[in-house]
Amino acid sequence: AQRAEAIPAEVRALDGQTVTVRGFMVPMAIDGGGRVRSFLLTENQLLCCYGVMPGMSEWIAVEMAGEQGAALHPDRPIEVRGRFSVGEATDAAGTVSLYRMQGEA
């Protein structure tokens, strides 16, 4: 598993910046109106369709800002813009993510 100290300097420099990232949506939470509130943004569709777990550095945990949600598009690449966070996030089980984004659009 990749540790936070292995994150390249050019990626660390993006911490706190507004960025646009392209990838595939893996929905984690959908609201009653069918809008995706949180999802993983991955570099390919393998996680969704074939159950291949990507490496810790191969996905971004996205939470949509405020009351907005995103349209569900699990089968084609999307672009997400938002505030990017870099660094280890942990819970009782250990590291849960290296990259997070507060999605704006």
C-alpha positions, -999 to +999 in steps of 0.1 A: +000+000+000+013+035-008+019+056+022+015+094+024+052+100+025+055+084-010+031+111-026+051+130-052+059+167-044+040+179-074+009+162-061+014+175-026+016+210-041-020+207-052-033+203-016-060+229-010-061+240-046-092+239-069-085+213-096-103+194-124-098+157-126-111+132-151-120+096-143-148+071-137-175+074-110-181+047-085-211+059-065-210+055-027-241+075-017-272+085-037-299+109-024-336+104-027-336+124-059-311+102-076-282+126-073-248+111-063-236+128-030-203+109-027-183+087-050-149+074-058-132+088-089-110+061-104-087+060-134-106+031-150-138+011-147-123-021-132-134-013-096-170-010-106-174-039-131-148-065-121-142-059-084-105-051-089-094-029-059-073+000-071-042+010-052-045+037-025-031+063-049-054+054-078-087+070-066-101+102-051-129+102-025-153+129-037-180+145-015-202+170-033-204+204-017-235+217+001-268+203-011-256+196-046-252+162-061-238+148-093-257+130-121-250+093-121-225+084-149-209+051-139-200+040-175-182+069-190-154+093-180-165+125-162-147+156-151-150+168-115-139+202-103-134+210-066-110+216-037-084+189-036-070+175-003-038+154-002-026+133+028-035+103+048-071+102+062-076+075+088-103+059+109-102+031+135-094+006+107-064+025+094-058+046+063-090+052+043-077+076+016-048+096+004-068+119-019-101+137-013-121+163-031-149+186-021-168+185-055-182+218-068-191+207-104 
